[in-house]
Amino acid sequence: MGGRRPPIFVPLLGVPGDDSPEDVLFCADNRKPSVPMTRRVNLDAMIPREDFAIQEEESAIDLLRDFPIGYLASDNAILKLLRKPDFQRETNHWTPDQIATFVASFVDNEVIPSLILWRSPTYVFVIDGGHRLSALRAWMLDDYGDGPASLTFYKGEISDDQKRVAKRTRRLIEQRIGRFTKLKEMVDSKVASDEVRRAKVLFTRALTLQWVTGTADVAETSFFKINSQGTPLDETEEMLIRNRRKPIAISARAILRAGAGHKYWSAFEEAVREEIEGRASDFYDLLFEPEIDQPLKTLDVPLGGSVSPVDALSLLIEFLTISASRDATPRNISDYTDDHTGEATIEILGRSLEILNRFTGNSPESLGLHAAVYFYNERGKYSRFLFLGLTALVVDKIRNNDGAFFKLFARGRERLERFLIENKSLIGIILQNLGKGQRIPRMADLFKFLVAQSAAGIDVKPEAAIEHLGLRGRFFDITSGAPATPLFSDDTKSMAFVRDAISTAMKCPLCKGLLDPKKSVSYDHKVRKADGGGGDLDNVQLVHPYCNSAVKN
C-alpha cells in the first residue's frame, strides 16, 4: 500500500454533480485548495441545449465507450450530436481557478469522474459532466465567455464583468498549462519536458462514460437525483427547472440574457419569438443597465441590482410574480398552465413592463425613480426587498385604479426621499429583524405610510416608522465607529461617494425629487406652449416624465 495516491478531481463530498456551484477540487492528501467563489466563468456557449422530448428523424447513434478530447473539436460529428438538457441552468458555476485546475488534472492524467450521458433518438445528452466538457472545449477554443462562440451565442452582448473573468481565466490557464494550440503543436516533439509530456496525453487519454438507459422521463429523473447529491440545486434554479414551461419561467430566462443565449422559447412561432425577444431586451435595459461596479463611482446604478444569474433570476421570478398579476393574491409560478404558444409569456412580459415603466424610462407615466435613493443602502448595496415592496404597492394601486396615489407620491416626494436617504442604515436594520415572508409586504406598507405622511406635509421620524411597522425595541445606527484598519474599504469608499453625490444630484423643479437624467427625463416648457412659451434655452427645465404629464397639468 506504499506510495502516494494519484491526485483526483472530484466534486464536493466525492459524489456526482459537477454542475453544482459548490464543486471544489481536492488534492491527493485531501487538502482543499483555496478557491475564490466570487466570480464565475460563463461557459454556456460551449455545448448547445435541446429539449429532452424533441422527436425528429431518428439517427443511428451507438453507445460510446469513452470520450476523448477530440470529440470536442468543432468539426467532430460527436460534438454536433452533443446537447445539454434545455432546462439545465447556465454553465457558469466554476471559478477561473477551478477551470485551470481541472484542465491541469486532465493533461496530468489524474483521475476524473465518469461523464453520465443519455441517448435520445436524435442527440446525446449530458446528464452529468457539463462543466467538465465545457471547460475542455473552452480551452480548445480559447473562449472563456468572451470568444467567437460566446459572442455569437449572446449576439455580441458580453458584459464587462464576464470579459474580466474570462481574461483572468485565460491568464491562469497560460500560467499553469499553456494554450491548447501550443500543446497540440508539441505532440511530436522529441524534447523531454512537462509541456511535451502533457501534449502527448492530449490525444491518448479519454474521459470514462456511464450511460442512463430508458425514456426521457427516466433521464430527467436521473438528472435530479445526480444534482441533488452533495450540494443540491439552488432553490430558484430547481423551481425554474420544474416549471420551465410556465410563462414566468420563460420570461425570466428571456430577460436575464436580453433575449439572447439559449432560446427557451424556440418552439413558438417566429412572430411570437421576435415579440418575446424584443420585450425581454427592453426589460433588461430598464432593469439591469448599466452594470454596477464596487466601489461605487456613479449614481447611475441599475434598478435590478446585479445581473449575476442566481441573484437576477430570483429577483425576476419574484418581480414577475407580483407585477404580472392583477389579483389581490398573486399566483405562484406553478399555478400557471404550461405555455405552448408563447401568448401567455408575451402577456406576462407586457404586464410587468407596464409596472417597470412606472418606475423608470421616458414614458409619460414614469416616476423616474432614482435607484440609488430607493433601492440601495448606504454602502451602495442593492436591496431587492425595497424594490419588490414598492412594486407590490404600485401594483395594488394600479389594480384598484388609484391614480390619486401617484399624485400624492409626487406631492410628498421631497420629504419621502429625504427620509430614505437619511435612514438607509435604519431600513437595513429593520429588514434584518423581519422574517423572510414579511419583508416584501412590510416594505410595501412602509412606502405607503411614508407617501401618505409626506404628502400631508409631515416629516416622518424614524421612531414613527418603526412604530407603524409594529416593531419594538431600540434600533441603533452601527455604521459609524472606529475603523479596524487605516485603509479605506470598498464599503467606505462607496458610502463616501453616495453621501457626496446624492447631496449634489439634480432635482426636479416641480416635485423637488432627485432626477436620474440618464434613465428618465422630460423636457418641460416653463411657460407652456399654449401660453406662448417658446423653445429657447431659458424656457426649458428637466423634470420627471410623470411630473410633466400629470403633476404640472
N, C-alpha and C positions, 0 to 999 in steps of 0.2 A: 504493500500500500504506500510505498515511498514515492517521493516526487510531488511537485505541485500540480494541482488540478488546473486544466486549461481555463482561462477566463471564459465567462459565459454571458451573453447578452440575454437578459430576461426582463419581462415587465415586473412591476411591483408584486411582491409575495410569490414570485415564480409561477404565475399562472397565465393562461392566455388572456388576451385583451389589450393588444398594443395600441389601440386607439384611445385608451384612457389618458386623460390629461395628467395623471399622476405617475405614469410609467417612468421608471428610473433605470439606471444601469448599475449592476452590481459587479464588483471586481472579484478576482479569484479568491481573495481572502475575506469576502463578504463585507468589505468596507464599501459604504455608499459614497461615491464622489459628490462633491458639491455641484448641484445643478440649479442655476438660476431659473426660476419658473415664471418670470415676469413677462418675457417676450417669446412668442411662439412663431414658428416658421410656417408660412402658408404654402402647402404642397398640394392644394386641392385640384390643380390643373393637371397633375401627373397621370391620373387614371380617371377616365370618364365614368359617369354614373349611368345606370339604366334601371328601369322598373323590373323587379323580380318577375312579375306576372306577364311581361310582354310576350306575345306569341307572333313570331314571324316564321318564314320558311325554315324548317329545321335543317341544320347543317351537321355533318358528322364530326363530332369532337370526341376524340379518345381521351381517357383519363391520363394525365401526365404523371410521370413517376417522380420527377423533381423539377426544379425551376432554376436554370442557370441565368446569369445576369443578361446574357444575350437576348433573352426573350423580351427584355425591356427596350430594346432598340426600336427606334421609330418606325422602321420598315419591316419589323418582325410580325408574322401572322398571329402569333400568340398574343402579343400586345394588343392587336386590333380586336381580339375577342375578349380581352380582359375588361371587367367592369367592377365598380363598387355598387352596392345596393343604393337605389336612389334616395332612400330615407336616411342613409348614414350621414352623421354630422360631418362638417368640413374637416378635411385632413390638415389640421393646423394646431395640434396639441403637443408638438415636440419643440423643445428649445434648440437653438443652434448647437449647444454642447451635446445634446442627445443625438442629434443627427451626425455630427462629426464622430462621436464615439461609436455609433452604430456602423458607419461606413468603415471605420478603422477595424471594428470587430470582424466585418465581412472579409476585408483583404488580409487580415491576420489569421484567417482560418479558424476563428473562435466559434464555439457552439452557438447557434441561433435557433430559437424555437421554430417548429414547423409552421408553414403557412396553412391555412384552412380554406379550401375552395369548395364551390358548389357549381355543378354544371347544369345550366338550363338548356333548353333545346337550341338556343341561339348563342349564348355567351358563357364565359367562365367568370363567376362572381367571387370576389374576395370576401370571405366571411370574417377572417381574422388575418391581419398582416398588412393592412392597407398602408400604414405608416412606414413599415419596413420597405415595401416595394416602392413607395413614393419617394423615400429618401434615396434609394439606389438610383432611381430614374432621374431625380433632381440632380444627383451627382453626375450622371452621364450627360445631361443636357446643360449643366452649369446654370440651372434655373431653380432658385430657391424662393420663388414667388415674385421675381422681377424680370424673368427672361421671356423669350418669344412665346413659349407655350402659355405662360401665365398672362402675358399681355393680350394674347388672342382670346383666352378664356374669359378674361374680365373686360374685354372691349377697350383695352388701353387704360382703364381706370385702376391704377395701383396706388394705394395710399403711401404717404411718405414714411409712415411707421413700418409698413410692410417692406419698403425698399431698404430701410435701415437694418431691419432684422436679416434680410437676405444678404446684405453686404457683410454683416458680421459672420453669418454662416459660411459664406464663401471664404472669408479670411481664415476662419478656423479650419476648414477643410484643407486649404492650401498649406497651412502650417503643419497639420498633423498627418495628412495623407498625400496631398497633391491632387491636381485636377485629373479627372478620368482620362482625358485625351493624352495627358503627359504619360500616365502609367501605361496606357494602351500602346504607345509608341515604344515602350521598353520591353515588350513581351519577348522579343527575340534577342535581347541584349545578352552578351556573354559576361558582362561585368557583374561581380558579386556585390550586391548592396541591398539594403532594406527595400528600396523602391523597386528594384528588379524582382526581388522575391515576391513582393506584393503584386507586381504586374503579372507574374506567372500564375498567381492564384485567381486572377480575374476570370479567366475563361476555363478554369479547371474545376472550380467548386460550384455547388448549386445549393439552393435552399431546399430543404425537405418539405414534402407535401402530405397533407391529410385531406380526405375528401368527405364532404357531407353528401349522403345519398338520400333521395326522396324528392318530395314535391317542393314548391316554392314556400308553402306554409312550414314545412319541416326546416327549410333553410333559414327562414325568418326566426323561427323558434330557437334554432341553434345560435343565430346571431345574438339574440337577447341573453341566452344562457352564458355564452362566452364573455359578453361585455358586462355581465353583472357579477363576474368573479373578480376577486381582488378589489379594485376600485370600481364601483358601479358607474353607469352613465350618469351625467349630470341630470338633475330633476327636470330642467327645462328641455334638455335635449331628448330625454326619454319621452316627455309629453309630446314633443314635436313629431318624433318617430311614430308613436302610436296614433297620432291624429294627423298624419301627414297629408291626408286628402281633404281635410277640413279647410274652409276658406280662410280662416285666421292663420293657420299654419302656412298655407301657400303665400298669403300676403306678407307675413313676417319674413319669410325667406326671400321673397322677391325684393322687399325693401332693403334688407341687410346688405345686398350687393347691387343696389340701384338697378335691378332688372338684368344684371349680368351674371356670370358664373353659370352653374348648372341650372337649367330651366325646369323647375319642378312643375311648371305649367305647360310643358311642351305638348301634351296630348290635346290641348284646346285648339280651336280653330285659329287661323292666323290673325284675323282681326281682333279676336279676344286676347291672344298673346301680346299683340302690339299695345293694346289698351292697358293690360296689366303692367307691362314693362315701362310704359310712359308714366303711369301713375306712381309706380314704385320709384322711378327715378326722381320725380318731383318730390315725393315723400322723403327720400333720402336727403335731397338738397336742403329741404326745410328743417329736417330733424338732426342731421349729423354733420353738416358742413358749418364751419371749416373744422379740420382736425384739431384736437386740443393737445398742447404740449405742456409739460411741467418743468420748471415753474412757469406760472402764467406771465406772459409779456404783452397780452392783449385782452381786452374785454370782449372781443369778437369770438365768443365761445358757442358751441353747438347746443341747441335746446335739449338734445337727447343724450348728451354726455359722450362717453367713449363708444367707438364702433367695434370694440372687441366682441367676437361672436357670442360668447356666453352672456355677457352683460347686456349687449344690444338686443339679443333675441328675447331675453327675459323681459326687458323693458317693452319691446314691441308687442309681445303676447299680452301683457297687462294693458298697454295703451289701446291696442286694437279691441280687446275685450270690452273696455269701458267706452271708448269713443264710437265704436260701430253700432252700439246698441241704443235704442230709443225706449227701452223698457226700464222701469224703476229698478229692477234687479237684472243686471247684465247676464246673458247666457255664458256659461263656460265654453271653452273651446270644444269640448267633447259633446256638447249639446247640439252643435250644428250637424247637419247632414253632410255627407261627402259631396264635394263639388266636382261634378263630372263634365260641366260645360265651361266653367270659368266665370259665369254670370254672378254667382254669389261672391266670388273673390273680388270682382270689379265693384260690387256694391259695398263690400267691407272697406275697400280702399277709398271709395268715394265718400262714404260717411265719415271716415276717420280724417280724410283730408279736409273736410268741412270744419272739423274741430281744430285741426292744426292751423288752418288758415285764420282762425280766430286769434291764435297766439302770435303768429309771425307772417311775414310776406307783405305784399303791397295791395292785396285785395281790400275793398272799402271797409269790410268788417274787421280787419286786422287790428288788434290792440297794440301790436308792435312791442310785445313784452321783451324786456332786456334780460336775457337768460342769466347773466351774471348776478342780477339783482334777485330774480325769483327762484332760480333753481340750483344755485351754487352756494356752498358755505364760505366762511371767511378765509378758508385755506385754498379756495379755488377748486374744491372737490364737488362733484356732481351729486345731487340728492334726487333720486328718482321719485321719492315719496312726495316731495313738494310738487314735482311735475305732474304726477298721477293724481295727487289730491286736487290740484287746480283743474285738471282735466275732468275729474268726476263732477266738480262743481259746475263747470261750464256746460257739460253735457246735460246736467239736471236743469239748468236754466233754459237751454235750447229746447229740451223735451217739453217743458212747461210754458214755452213761448213767452218767457220772462225777459222781454227786451229791455225793460227798465233797469235790470241788474247791470247791464253794460254801461248805461248812463251813470249809475251810481258808482261803478268802478272808476270811470273817468273823473267823476267829481271828487272822489276821495283818493285819487291815485298818488298824489304827492305825499300825503300822510301814510298811506299804505306802504309805499316804497321806503319811506324813512324808517318805518318800523322794521321792515325786512332787512334793511342794511345795518341798522344799529343792533339787531338782535339775532344775527346769524348763528352765533355760538349757542344762544339760548334755545333756538329752534332745534339745533342738533342734539342738545341735551334732552329736550322733550321727546324727540324721536327715539332716542336710546331708551327712554323709560316707557315706551309704548310697546305692546305686543305686536308681532308682525301683521296680524289681521286687522289691527286698529289703525295702523299708520296712515293708510290712504284716506279712510273716512274721517279721521281726526284732522288731517291736514286740510281736507275739503271744508270741514267745519271751521277750522282756524281762518282760512281765507274768507269764508262767508262772514264771519264775525268781524274781521278786520275791514272788509269792504263796507259793511253797514256802519260801523263806528266811524271810519274815516270819512265816509260821505256825509255823516251827520256833524262833521267838524270836530270830532273827538280824537285827540292824540292818545292812542292806546298805550297804556303802561304794561310792562312785562307781567306784572302781578295780575293784571286783569285778564290777559290772555291765558295765563296758567290756570286761573280760577275758572274761566269759561270752559276750558277743556276738562275740568273736573279733576285736575291733578293736585296732589297735596305735597307738602314739604317745601323745603327751600332749595332753590337752584342757584348754583354759583358758576360764574364765568371762570373757567380754568385755563383759558387760552394764554393768559399772561403769567409772568413769573420769571424767575432767574433762569437763563439759558444753561443747558447742561454742557454746552461746548461754545467756544468763541466763534465758531464758524456758523454762517447762516445756512439753515436747511432750506430745501425747496419749498417746504410749507411756509417758512418765514418770508422767503422771497415773494411767494405768491400772495401772502397776506399784505405785505407792504405794497405790492403793485395794485391789488384790488382796492385797498384803502385810498391810495392816492389817485388812481384812475377814476374811480366812481365819483370822487369829490369834484372832479373837473369835467365829468361827462356832459354831453349836450342834453338839453332838456326841451321837451315840447312846450312851446309858449302858451298852448291852450289849456293843458291839464297839469303842467309842471312835472310830469313824469319823465323818466330818463328815456332818451331816444337811442335806438340801435340802428343808425342810418345805413349800415351795410346790408341789413336784412329787411328793414321795414321803415319806409319813409314816404311821406306825401308832401308835395309842394303846394302850399296854400297861398292864395291871394289875401293879403292883409285887408285890403279893400276889395270887396267882391267885384267880380267882373260885371255882375248885374248893376252894381252901383258905380260903375265907371272905372274900376281898378284896372290898371294895365299890367303888362308882363315885364316890367322893369325890375331891376335888382332890389330897389328899395321897397317893393311891394310883395316880395316873396319871403316866406318863412317855412322852415322844415317842421312838420308835425307828424303825429301818428295818423295812419290812414283812417282809423275809426274816428279820431277827433275831427278830422277834416270832413268826413262824410256824415257824421251823426251829431257830434257834440256842437260844432260851430253852427250847424244848420238847425 
